[in-house]
Amino acid sequence: MCQEQAKQEHDDYWQAVTDVAENVVADLGDDEEDRDERLTRVIAEKCDQHYYVIGNELCIHTLKYSGNACAGFFDGTFAANHYARSAEFPFTDLAADAFEADVTDTVKELLCTD
């Protein structure tokens, strides 16, 4: 793969993360009550079924370019699902955790700069 294509894939991934994070911040509003709970719910809603977490090709991009590619191992998702040794690699599960962690980090950055 040429470096230009890899850079474009990286940039596309992080643009998608930023777009979702900006949508999350916009949906939060100004109400401070239960903000953490709402933040968790809105992030999960915005990330669930995002195109970077549902197809193996883009899941691989998510895991390749994410700043949190191992999130599924650290938050317990991987262990909790008890994947069998012979099971297919859970690209979508791990990509979903990584994408959500990247969005969460970006939302926190956006909220600190507001």
N, CA, C and O atoms as a GROMACS GRO file, in nm:
protein
  456
    1MET      N    1   0.085  -0.117   0.000
    1MET     CA    2   0.000   0.000   0.000
    1MET      C    3   0.090   0.124   0.000
    1MET      O    4   0.189   0.129   0.073
    2CYS      N    5   0.056   0.220  -0.080
    2CYS     CA    6   0.138   0.340  -0.085
    2CYS      C    7   0.108   0.430   0.035
    2CYS      O    8   0.002   0.423   0.096
    3GLN      N    9   0.205   0.514   0.065
    3GLN     CA   10   0.191   0.601   0.183
    3GLN      C   11   0.077   0.699   0.169
    3GLN      O   12   0.012   0.733   0.268
    4GLU      N   13   0.051   0.746   0.047
    4GLU     CA   14  -0.060   0.840   0.026
    4GLU      C   15  -0.193   0.777   0.062
    4GLU      O   16  -0.277   0.839   0.127
    5GLN      N   17  -0.211   0.652   0.020
    5GLN     CA   18  -0.337   0.583   0.050
    5GLN      C   19  -0.351   0.561   0.200
    5GLN      O   20  -0.460   0.579   0.256
    6ALA      N   21  -0.244   0.521   0.265
    6ALA     CA   22  -0.248   0.500   0.410
    6ALA      C   23  -0.279   0.630   0.483
    6ALA      O   24  -0.357   0.630   0.578
    7LYS      N   25  -0.218   0.740   0.439
    7LYS     CA   26  -0.245   0.870   0.501
    7LYS      C   27  -0.392   0.910   0.481
    7LYS      O   28  -0.456   0.962   0.572
    8GLN      N   29  -0.444   0.884   0.362
    8GLN     CA   30  -0.584   0.917   0.333
    8GLN      C   31  -0.678   0.834   0.420
    8GLN      O   32  -0.776   0.886   0.474
    9GLU      N   33  -0.648   0.706   0.435
    9GLU     CA   34  -0.729   0.620   0.521
    9GLU      C   35  -0.726   0.670   0.666
    9GLU      O   36  -0.829   0.675   0.733
   10HIS      N   37  -0.606   0.706   0.713
   10HIS     CA   38  -0.590   0.761   0.848
   10HIS      C   39  -0.672   0.888   0.864
   10HIS      O   40  -0.746   0.903   0.961
   11ASP      N   41  -0.657   0.979   0.769
   11ASP     CA   42  -0.730   1.106   0.776
   11ASP      C   43  -0.881   1.085   0.770
   11ASP      O   44  -0.956   1.150   0.842
   12ASP      N   45  -0.926   0.993   0.684
   12ASP     CA   46  -1.069   0.963   0.674
   12ASP      C   47  -1.123   0.908   0.806
   12ASP      O   48  -1.232   0.945   0.850
   13TYR      N   49  -1.046   0.819   0.867
   13TYR     CA   50  -1.088   0.762   0.995
   13TYR      C   51  -1.103   0.872   1.100
   13TYR      O   52  -1.207   0.881   1.166
   14TRP      N   53  -1.002   0.955   1.114
   14TRP     CA   54  -1.006   1.058   1.218
   14TRP      C   55  -1.108   1.167   1.186
   14TRP      O   56  -1.159   1.232   1.278
   15GLN      N   57  -1.139   1.188   1.059
   15GLN     CA   58  -1.247   1.281   1.025
   15GLN      C   59  -1.381   1.224   1.070
   15GLN      O   60  -1.466   1.297   1.122
   16ALA      N   61  -1.400   1.094   1.052
   16ALA     CA   62  -1.523   1.029   1.097
   16ALA      C   63  -1.535   1.038   1.249
   16ALA      O   64  -1.643   1.066   1.301
   17VAL      N   65  -1.426   1.016   1.321
   17VAL     CA   66  -1.426   1.028   1.467
   17VAL      C   67  -1.464   1.170   1.508
   17VAL      O   68  -1.548   1.189   1.595
   18THR      N   69  -1.403   1.268   1.446
   18THR     CA   70  -1.431   1.408   1.477
   18THR      C   71  -1.576   1.444   1.446
   18THR      O   72  -1.641   1.513   1.525
   19ASP      N   73  -1.627   1.397   1.332
   19ASP     CA   74  -1.767   1.425   1.296
   19ASP      C   75  -1.863   1.370   1.401
   19ASP      O   76  -1.956   1.438   1.443
   20VAL      N   77  -1.840   1.246   1.444
   20VAL     CA   78  -1.927   1.186   1.545
   20VAL      C   79  -1.914   1.261   1.677
   20VAL      O   80  -2.014   1.289   1.743
   21ALA      N   81  -1.792   1.295   1.716
   21ALA     CA   82  -1.770   1.368   1.841
   21ALA      C   83  -1.840   1.504   1.839
   21ALA      O   84  -1.900   1.544   1.939
   22GLU      N   85  -1.832   1.574   1.729
   22GLU     CA   86  -1.900   1.704   1.717
   22GLU      C   87  -2.051   1.687   1.727
   22GLU      O   88  -2.118   1.770   1.787
   23ASN      N   89  -2.104   1.580   1.667
   23ASN     CA   90  -2.248   1.553   1.677
   23ASN      C   91  -2.288   1.522   1.822
   23ASN      O   92  -2.395   1.563   1.867
   24VAL      N   93  -2.202   1.450   1.892
   24VAL     CA   94  -2.229   1.420   2.033
   24VAL      C   95  -2.235   1.548   2.114
   24VAL      O   96  -2.328   1.568   2.191
   25VAL      N   97  -2.136   1.635   2.096
   25VAL     CA   98  -2.132   1.761   2.170
   25VAL      C   99  -2.255   1.846   2.138
   25VAL      O  100  -2.313   1.907   2.227
   26ALA      N  101  -2.294   1.849   2.012
   26ALA     CA  102  -2.412   1.926   1.973
   26ALA      C  103  -2.539   1.871   2.037
   26ALA      O  104  -2.629   1.947   2.073
   27ASP      N  105  -2.547   1.740   2.052
   27ASP     CA  106  -2.666   1.677   2.111
   27ASP      C  107  -2.670   1.687   2.262
   27ASP      O  108  -2.776   1.667   2.322
   28LEU      N  109  -2.557   1.717   2.325
   28LEU     CA  110  -2.554   1.725   2.471
   28LEU      C  111  -2.630   1.845   2.524
   28LEU      O  112  -2.696   1.836   2.628
   29GLY      N  113  -2.622   1.955   2.455
   29GLY     CA  114  -2.686   2.076   2.504
   29GLY      C  115  -2.611   2.133   2.623
   29GLY      O  116  -2.498   2.095   2.650
   30ASP      N  117  -2.675   2.225   2.694
   30ASP     CA  118  -2.610   2.295   2.805
   30ASP      C  119  -2.651   2.244   2.941
   30ASP      O  120  -2.593   2.286   3.042
   31ASP      N  121  -2.747   2.155   2.948
   31ASP     CA  122  -2.794   2.104   3.077
   31ASP      C  123  -2.685   2.022   3.144
   31ASP      O  124  -2.638   1.923   3.088
   32GLU      N  125  -2.644   2.063   3.263
   32GLU     CA  126  -2.536   1.996   3.336
   32GLU      C  127  -2.584   1.873   3.413
   32GLU      O  128  -2.502   1.790   3.453
   33GLU      N  129  -2.716   1.861   3.435
   33GLU     CA  130  -2.767   1.748   3.512
   33GLU      C  131  -2.744   1.618   3.436
   33GLU      O  132  -2.774   1.608   3.317
   34ASP      N  133  -2.692   1.521   3.506
   34ASP     CA  134  -2.668   1.388   3.450
   34ASP      C  135  -2.588   1.393   3.319
   34ASP      O  136  -2.608   1.310   3.230
   35ARG      N  137  -2.499   1.489   3.309
   35ARG     CA  138  -2.423   1.506   3.185
   35ARG      C  139  -2.338   1.383   3.155
   35ARG      O  140  -2.330   1.341   3.040
   36ASP      N  141  -2.274   1.326   3.255
   36ASP     CA  142  -2.191   1.208   3.232
   36ASP      C  143  -2.274   1.091   3.182
   36ASP      O  144  -2.234   1.019   3.090
   37GLU      N  145  -2.390   1.072   3.242
   37GLU     CA  146  -2.478   0.963   3.199
   37GLU      C  147  -2.527   0.987   3.057
   37GLU      O  148  -2.525   0.896   2.974
   38ARG      N  149  -2.570   1.109   3.029
   38ARG     CA  150  -2.616   1.142   2.893
   38ARG      C  151  -2.503   1.130   2.793
   38ARG      O  152  -2.522   1.080   2.682
   39LEU      N  153  -2.384   1.174   2.833
   39LEU     CA  154  -2.268   1.165   2.746
   39LEU      C  155  -2.240   1.020   2.706
   39LEU      O  156  -2.218   0.991   2.589
   40THR      N  157  -2.241   0.932   2.802
   40THR     CA  158  -2.218   0.790   2.775
   40THR      C  159  -2.324   0.734   2.681
   40THR      O  160  -2.292   0.662   2.587
   41ARG      N  161  -2.450   0.769   2.706
   41ARG     CA  162  -2.560   0.720   2.622
   41ARG      C  163  -2.552   0.774   2.480
   41ARG      O  164  -2.567   0.698   2.384
   42VAL      N  165  -2.527   0.904   2.466
   42VAL     CA  166  -2.522   0.965   2.332
   42VAL      C  167  -2.403   0.911   2.253
   42VAL      O  168  -2.415   0.885   2.134
   43ILE      N  169  -2.289   0.895   2.318
   43ILE     CA  170  -2.173   0.839   2.248
   43ILE      C  171  -2.204   0.698   2.199
   43ILE      O  172  -2.174   0.663   2.085
   44ALA      N  173  -2.264   0.617   2.285
   44ALA     CA  174  -2.297   0.480   2.245
   44ALA      C  175  -2.395   0.480   2.127
   44ALA      O  176  -2.380   0.400   2.034
   45GLU      N  177  -2.494   0.568   2.131
   45GLU     CA  178  -2.592   0.576   2.022
   45GLU      C  179  -2.527   0.618   1.891
   45GLU      O  180  -2.557   0.563   1.785
   46LYS      N  181  -2.438   0.716   1.899
   46LYS     CA  182  -2.374   0.768   1.777
   46LYS      C  183  -2.272   0.670   1.719
   46LYS      O  184  -2.249   0.668   1.598
   47CYS      N  185  -2.212   0.588   1.804
   47CYS     CA  186  -2.109   0.494   1.757
   47CYS      C  187  -2.168   0.361   1.711
   47CYS      O  188  -2.114   0.296   1.622
   48ASP      N  189  -2.278   0.321   1.773
   48ASP     CA  190  -2.340   0.193   1.741
   48ASP      C  191  -2.379   0.190   1.593
   48ASP      O  192  -2.449   0.279   1.544
   49GLN      N  193  -2.333   0.089   1.525
   49GLN     CA  194  -2.362   0.069   1.383
   49GLN      C  195  -2.300   0.174   1.290
   49GLN      O  196  -2.342   0.186   1.175
   50HIS      N  197  -2.202   0.248   1.338
   50HIS     CA  198  -2.129   0.341   1.250
   50HIS      C  199  -2.054   0.259   1.146
   50HIS      O  200  -2.013   0.146   1.175
   51TYR      N  201  -2.037   0.311   1.028
   51TYR     CA  202  -1.975   0.232   0.922
   51TYR      C  203  -1.830   0.192   0.952
   51TYR      O  204  -1.778   0.101   0.889
   52TYR      N  205  -1.765   0.258   1.048
   52TYR     CA  206  -1.630   0.216   1.086
   52TYR      C  207  -1.630   0.102   1.186
   52TYR      O  208  -1.523   0.056   1.228
   53VAL      N  209  -1.747   0.054   1.226
   53VAL     CA  210  -1.751  -0.058   1.320
   53VAL      C  211  -1.834  -0.176   1.269
   53VAL      O  212  -1.846  -0.275   1.341
   54ILE      N  213  -1.890  -0.169   1.150
   54ILE     CA  214  -1.976  -0.279   1.107
   54ILE      C  215  -1.925  -0.359   0.988
   54ILE      O  216  -1.981  -0.466   0.963
   55GLY      N  217  -1.828  -0.320   0.917
   55GLY     CA  218  -1.779  -0.400   0.806
   55GLY      C  219  -1.634  -0.437   0.829
   55GLY      O  220  -1.555  -0.353   0.874
   56ASN      N  221  -1.597  -0.560   0.799
   56ASN     CA  222  -1.461  -0.603   0.829
   56ASN      C  223  -1.354  -0.513   0.769
   56ASN      O  224  -1.252  -0.487   0.834
   57GLU      N  225  -1.374  -0.464   0.647
   57GLU     CA  226  -1.271  -0.380   0.585
   57GLU      C  227  -1.248  -0.252   0.665
   57GLU      O  228  -1.133  -0.218   0.694
   58LEU      N  229  -1.354  -0.182   0.700
   58LEU     CA  230  -1.337  -0.059   0.778
   58LEU      C  231  -1.306  -0.087   0.924
   58LEU      O  232  -1.243  -0.005   0.990
   59CYS      N  233  -1.349  -0.202   0.975
   59CYS     CA  234  -1.310  -0.239   1.112
   59CYS      C  235  -1.159  -0.252   1.121
   59CYS      O  236  -1.097  -0.213   1.220
   60ILE      N  237  -1.100  -0.307   1.018
   60ILE     CA  238  -0.955  -0.320   1.014
   60ILE      C  239  -0.891  -0.181   1.014
   60ILE      O  240  -0.790  -0.159   1.081
   61HIS      N  241  -0.949  -0.087   0.939
   61HIS     CA  242  -0.899   0.051   0.940
   61HIS      C  243  -0.912   0.111   1.080
   61HIS      O  244  -0.821   0.179   1.127
   62THR      N  245  -1.025   0.085   1.145
   62THR     CA  246  -1.044   0.136   1.280
   62THR      C  247  -0.935   0.085   1.373
   62THR      O  248  -0.874   0.162   1.446
   63LEU      N  249  -0.911  -0.044   1.368
   63LEU     CA  250  -0.810  -0.103   1.456
   63LEU      C  251  -0.669  -0.058   1.418
   63LEU      O  252  -0.581  -0.048   1.504
   64LYS      N  253  -0.648  -0.030   1.291
   64LYS     CA  254  -0.516   0.013   1.245
   64LYS      C  255  -0.486   0.158   1.284
   64LYS      O  256  -0.373   0.190   1.321
   65TYR      N  257  -0.586   0.245   1.275
   65TYR     CA  258  -0.562   0.388   1.294
   65TYR      C  259  -0.609   0.443   1.429
   65TYR      O  260  -0.580   0.557   1.462
   66SER      N  261  -0.679   0.364   1.504
   66SER     CA  262  -0.731   0.408   1.634
   66SER      C  263  -0.619   0.435   1.733
   66SER      O  264  -0.515   0.369   1.732
   67GLY      N  265  -0.642   0.532   1.818
   67GLY     CA  266  -0.552   0.556   1.929
   67GLY      C  267  -0.583   0.465   2.046
   67GLY      O  268  -0.512   0.464   2.146
   68ASN      N  269  -0.690   0.388   2.033
   68ASN     CA  270  -0.737   0.299   2.140
   68ASN      C  271  -0.770   0.160   2.086
   68ASN      O  272  -0.871   0.100   2.123
   69ALA      N  273  -0.686   0.109   1.999
   69ALA     CA  274  -0.715  -0.018   1.932
   69ALA      C  275  -0.733  -0.135   2.030
   69ALA      O  276  -0.799  -0.233   1.996
   70CYS      N  277  -0.676  -0.126   2.146
   70CYS     CA  278  -0.685  -0.235   2.245
   70CYS      C  279  -0.794  -0.211   2.349
   70CYS      O  280  -0.798  -0.281   2.450
   71ALA      N  281  -0.881  -0.115   2.327
   71ALA     CA  282  -0.984  -0.081   2.426
   71ALA      C  283  -1.067  -0.203   2.465
   71ALA      O  284  -1.101  -0.218   2.582
   72GLY      N  285  -1.100  -0.290   2.372
   72GLY     CA  286  -1.180  -0.407   2.401
   72GLY      C  287  -1.114  -0.504   2.497
   72GLY      O  288  -1.181  -0.577   2.570
   73PHE      N  289  -0.982  -0.504   2.497
   73PHE     CA  290  -0.910  -0.590   2.589
   73PHE      C  291  -0.908  -0.531   2.730
   73PHE      O  292  -0.909  -0.604   2.829
   74PHE      N  293  -0.906  -0.398   2.738
   74PHE     CA  294  -0.893  -0.332   2.868
   74PHE      C  295  -1.026  -0.304   2.935
   74PHE      O  296  -1.033  -0.294   3.057
   75ASP      N  297  -1.134  -0.291   2.856
   75ASP     CA  298  -1.263  -0.264   2.919
   75ASP      C  299  -1.342  -0.391   2.946
   75ASP      O  300  -1.454  -0.385   2.996
   76GLY      N  301  -1.285  -0.505   2.913
   76GLY     CA  302  -1.347  -0.631   2.946
   76GLY      C  303  -1.436  -0.691   2.840
   76GLY      O  304  -1.484  -0.803   2.856
   77THR      N  305  -1.460  -0.621   2.731
   77THR     CA  306  -1.548  -0.672   2.626
   77THR      C  307  -1.497  -0.804   2.570
   77THR      O  308  -1.574  -0.899   2.555
   78PHE      N  309  -1.371  -0.810   2.541
   78PHE     CA  310  -1.315  -0.931   2.481
   78PHE      C  311  -1.327  -1.049   2.576
   78PHE      O  312  -1.370  -1.157   2.536
   79ALA      N  313  -1.291  -1.030   2.700
   79ALA     CA  314  -1.296  -1.138   2.798
   79ALA      C  315  -1.440  -1.176   2.833
   79ALA      O  316  -1.470  -1.294   2.853
   80ALA      N  317  -1.527  -1.077   2.839
   80ALA     CA  318  -1.666  -1.102   2.879
   80ALA      C  319  -1.741  -1.187   2.778
   80ALA      O  320  -1.835  -1.258   2.814
   81ASN      N  321  -1.702  -1.181   2.652
   81ASN     CA  322  -1.773  -1.256   2.549
   81ASN      C  323  -1.721  -1.399   2.534
   81ASN      O  324  -1.778  -1.477   2.459
   82HIS      N  325  -1.616  -1.434   2.604
   82HIS     CA  326  -1.563  -1.570   2.605
   82HIS      C  327  -1.549  -1.628   2.466
   82HIS      O  328  -1.608  -1.732   2.434
   83TYR      N  329  -1.472  -1.563   2.384
   83TYR     CA  330  -1.448  -1.612   2.250
   83TYR      C  331  -1.373  -1.743   2.254
   83TYR      O  332  -1.276  -1.759   2.328
   84ALA      N  333  -1.419  -1.836   2.175
   84ALA     CA  334  -1.354  -1.966   2.169
   84ALA      C  335  -1.226  -1.955   2.088
   84ALA      O  336  -1.212  -1.868   2.001
   85ARG      N  337  -1.135  -2.041   2.116
   85ARG     CA  338  -1.007  -2.042   2.046
   85ARG      C  339  -1.026  -2.056   1.895
   85ARG      O  340  -0.949  -2.000   1.817
   86SER      N  341  -1.128  -2.130   1.854
   86SER     CA  342  -1.152  -2.154   1.712
   86SER      C  343  -1.245  -2.050   1.648
   86SER      O  344  -1.273  -2.058   1.528
   87ALA      N  345  -1.293  -1.955   1.726
   87ALA     CA  346  -1.384  -1.853   1.672
   87ALA      C  347  -1.310  -1.757   1.580
   87ALA      O  348  -1.189  -1.738   1.590
   88GLU      N  349  -1.386  -1.697   1.489
   88GLU     CA  350  -1.329  -1.595   1.402
   88GLU      C  351  -1.288  -1.475   1.487
   88GLU      O  352  -1.347  -1.448   1.591
   89PHE      N  353  -1.186  -1.406   1.441
   89PHE     CA  354  -1.140  -1.288   1.514
   89PHE      C  355  -1.254  -1.186   1.519
   89PHE      O  356  -1.314  -1.157   1.416
   90PRO      N  357  -1.283  -1.131   1.636
   90PRO     CA  358  -1.399  -1.040   1.653
   90PRO      C  359  -1.368  -0.896   1.610
   90PRO      O  360  -1.367  -0.804   1.693
   91PHE      N  361  -1.342  -0.877   1.482
   91PHE     CA  362  -1.308  -0.743   1.432
   91PHE      C  363  -1.411  -0.640   1.472
   91PHE      O  364  -1.376  -0.532   1.520
   92THR      N  365  -1.539  -0.670   1.451
   92THR     CA  366  -1.642  -0.569   1.475
   92THR      C  367  -1.653  -0.532   1.623
   92THR      O  368  -1.670  -0.415   1.656
   93ASP      N  369  -1.643  -0.630   1.712
   93ASP     CA  370  -1.651  -0.600   1.855
   93ASP      C  371  -1.535  -0.512   1.899
   93ASP      O  372  -1.555  -0.413   1.970
   94LEU      N  373  -1.416  -0.548   1.858
   94LEU     CA  374  -1.298  -0.470   1.898
   94LEU      C  375  -1.296  -0.333   1.831
   94LEU      O  376  -1.255  -0.235   1.893
   95ALA      N  377  -1.340  -0.326   1.706
   95ALA     CA  378  -1.346  -0.197   1.637
   95ALA      C  379  -1.448  -0.105   1.703
   95ALA      O  380  -1.426   0.015   1.715
   96ALA      N  381  -1.560  -0.162   1.745
   96ALA     CA  382  -1.662  -0.080   1.812
   96ALA      C  383  -1.607  -0.019   1.940
   96ALA      O  384  -1.630   0.099   1.967
   97ASP      N  385  -1.535  -0.098   2.017
   97ASP     CA  386  -1.475  -0.045   2.141
   97ASP      C  387  -1.370   0.060   2.110
   97ASP      O  388  -1.363   0.163   2.178
   98ALA      N  389  -1.288   0.036   2.010
   98ALA     CA  390  -1.182   0.132   1.974
   98ALA      C  391  -1.242   0.262   1.922
   98ALA      O  392  -1.199   0.371   1.961
   99PHE      N  393  -1.342   0.252   1.835
   99PHE     CA  394  -1.405   0.372   1.778
   99PHE      C  395  -1.472   0.453   1.888
   99PHE      O  396  -1.457   0.575   1.894
  100GLU      N  397  -1.544   0.385   1.977
  100GLU     CA  398  -1.611   0.455   2.086
  100GLU      C  399  -1.510   0.523   2.178
  100GLU      O  400  -1.534   0.635   2.224
  101ALA      N  401  -1.398   0.459   2.204
  101ALA     CA  402  -1.295   0.520   2.288
  101ALA      C  403  -1.235   0.642   2.220
  101ALA      O  404  -1.209   0.743   2.286
  102ASP      N  405  -1.212   0.635   2.089
  102ASP     CA  406  -1.159   0.751   2.016
  102ASP      C  407  -1.259   0.866   2.017
  102ASP      O  408  -1.220   0.982   2.036
  103VAL      N  409  -1.385   0.835   1.996
  103VAL     CA  410  -1.489   0.939   2.000
  103VAL      C  411  -1.496   1.000   2.140
  103VAL      O  412  -1.506   1.122   2.153
  104THR      N  413  -1.492   0.917   2.242
  104THR     CA  414  -1.497   0.967   2.380
  104THR      C  415  -1.381   1.061   2.408
  104THR      O  416  -1.401   1.169   2.464
  105ASP      N  417  -1.261   1.022   2.368
  105ASP     CA  418  -1.144   1.110   2.388
  105ASP      C  419  -1.161   1.242   2.314
  105ASP      O  420  -1.127   1.348   2.367
  106THR      N  421  -1.212   1.236   2.191
  106THR     CA  422  -1.230   1.357   2.111
  106THR      C  423  -1.339   1.446   2.170
  106THR      O  424  -1.326   1.568   2.170
  107VAL      N  425  -1.447   1.385   2.219
  107VAL     CA  426  -1.553   1.464   2.285
  107VAL      C  427  -1.496   1.536   2.406
  107VAL      O  428  -1.523   1.654   2.427
  108LYS      N  429  -1.418   1.467   2.485
  108LYS     CA  430  -1.357   1.529   2.604
  108LYS      C  431  -1.268   1.646   2.564
  108LYS      O  432  -1.268   1.750   2.631
  109GLU      N  433  -1.194   1.631   2.456
  109GLU     CA  434  -1.109   1.742   2.407
  109GLU      C  435  -1.196   1.859   2.363
  109GLU      O  436  -1.166   1.974   2.395
  110LEU      N  437  -1.304   1.830   2.291
  110LEU     CA  438  -1.394   1.936   2.244
  110LEU      C  439  -1.460   2.009   2.362
  110LEU      O  440  -1.475   2.131   2.360
  111LEU      N  441  -1.500   1.934   2.462
  111LEU     CA  442  -1.566   1.996   2.577
  111LEU      C  443  -1.470   2.081   2.659
  111LEU      O  444  -1.511   2.179   2.722
  112CYS      N  445  -1.344   2.045   2.659
  112CYS     CA  446  -1.243   2.124   2.732
  112CYS      C  447  -1.210   2.253   2.659
  112CYS      O  448  -1.167   2.350   2.722
  113THR      N  449  -1.228   2.257   2.528
  113THR     CA  450  -1.196   2.377   2.452
  113THR      C  451  -1.315   2.471   2.438
  113THR      O  452  -1.300   2.584   2.393
  114ASP      N  453  -1.434   2.423   2.477
  114ASP     CA  454  -1.553   2.511   2.468
  114ASP      C  455  -1.554   2.614   2.579
  114ASP      O  456  -1.646   2.695   2.586
   0.00000   0.00000   0.00000
